[in-house]
Amino acid sequence: MTLAERYRAALAPVVPMETDMEISHGEGPYLVASDGRRYLDFVMGIAVNALGYGHPAVVEAVTEQARRHMHVYSGSGYQNSVVAYAEALQAEVGDGSLTFFGNSGAEAVEAAIKAARFVTGRPAIVAFRGSFHGRTLGALSLTASAARYRSSYEPLLPSVYHIDYPAPTRLNLSADEAFAHVRQQLDQLFALEVEPEQVACVVVEGIQGEGGYIIPPAGFMPWLRQITQDHGILLVVDEVQSGFGRTGRMWSYQHEGIQPDLITLGKALGGGLPLGALIARQGLLESWPGGLHGSTFGGNPVSCAGGLATLNVIRSEHLVERAASLGATALARLQELAARPHIREVRGRGLMLAVEFQGAGAPAVVERIIRSALERGLYLHPAGVRHDVIRLMPPLNIPESVLLDGIECFADLVRDIPHVRS
Ligand SMILES: Cc1ncc(COP(=O)(O)O)c(C=O)c1O
């Protein structure tokens, strides 16, 4: 039996297989298949491997910690890699901020829901259409990027309210109009459905990830910060996909000059190993009583060692600044495609880059480009609520020439598309 046949015979089909690759290993920005083929990987485990595959500093830190101990429950005793990582995160988020470690992005969101309800004593949560916050039942109640993620699992959490995200191309509005539309939606929500005094938190992605790498209009996040503050509502910014320098700032909200109450982290947080975190500003979680939340594996010491080593490389090699400058170069190259008839928009911040296609045939075009790219040794991923976006998530330390070669390969495929009538 082939590996694919063995997979199908042994694993639940609920995770759809996107490629036929039999994966051997990774090398920097490349994924190597067992037949020896190398793929330039712009997916990176879905924005997980910030330093590509096999960075020696990360491998060494993980190996060293694995030799000492791979797991001790985080409440059993004080562990250096766990404390050191929380301290390093504190330095990035703000003095006195406190971290709770879980195992995944979804668990970070679960923790945010519980913490916000506990701290405020309020039941309701506001989230945005097009958002992705995970698939556990609490996080899924906030996720609204595809009805099929939700509809077989209802009833979900009650008292969760969704309004539109200011996504101009999705709403078919200008940026200003989209922002005004969302302001009106929140006004209406508070007037007609839930009083703001009942709302524990608003959960928002600084840039919508799965939703299509949507950058909100200037002023949106500061407005949200102000309105939540006015009503005693906690602002949770989900940085699971956008964190760790990907956008050219350590956290996406830093582009907006705001300070959230809570942030959720995952993906790159563990340096390639499973880890999630909820980080709260000073003064919020000090009174979350012992035993009200926790997890056997949360804050695994090997994951923390891998994450800390990754963060140290991001800092010492100035990869946040590099993501900003390299991202600007890459975006300029991609912008050359913007005038083509099948392209709706080219956008990006740092190395969170996306091309949105237009017309009824856009999802098929996206699928075809991704398939053709793979045949040419380039691994790409879709996004967007209509599957009409291709997102690029290269590692932050990718050599510039490799990144631009990959973009050129992608651009060639875009230029080859026959004109699609919209
Ligand atoms: C913004 C955001 N939040 C939460 C999650 C959920 O993370 P996980 O898949 O680790 O549960 C994701 C995953 O894609 C995400 O992009």
The ligand as a MOL file (V3000), in Angstrom:
LIG
                    3D

  0  0  0     0  0            999 V3000
M  V30 BEGIN CTAB
M  V30 COUNTS 16 16 0 0 0
M  V30 BEGIN ATOM
M  V30 1 C -6.5460 34.0870 13.6670 0
M  V30 2 C -6.6350 32.6540 14.1190 0
M  V30 3 N -7.1110 32.3830 15.3350 0
M  V30 4 C -7.2010 31.1240 15.7880 0
M  V30 5 C -6.8240 30.0540 14.9980 0
M  V30 6 C -6.9490 28.6660 15.5220 0
M  V30 7 O -5.6830 28.1250 15.7830 0
M  V30 8 P -5.4930 26.5390 15.8960 0
M  V30 9 O -5.7200 25.9620 14.5460 0
M  V30 10 O -4.0870 26.3870 16.4100 0
M  V30 11 O -6.4840 26.0540 16.8880 0
M  V30 12 C -6.3210 30.2930 13.7190 0
M  V30 13 C -5.9170 29.1690 12.8480 0
M  V30 14 O -5.7960 29.2900 11.6560 0
M  V30 15 C -6.2150 31.6250 13.2640 0
M  V30 16 O -5.7590 31.9260 12.0380 0
M  V30 END ATOM
M  V30 BEGIN BOND
M  V30 1 1 1 2
M  V30 2 1 2 3
M  V30 3 2 2 15
M  V30 4 2 3 4
M  V30 5 1 4 5
M  V30 6 1 5 6
M  V30 7 2 5 12
M  V30 8 1 6 7
M  V30 9 1 7 8
M  V30 10 2 8 9
M  V30 11 1 8 10
M  V30 12 1 8 11
M  V30 13 1 12 13
M  V30 14 1 12 15
M  V30 15 2 13 14
M  V30 16 1 15 16
M  V30 END BOND
M  V30 END CTAB
M  END
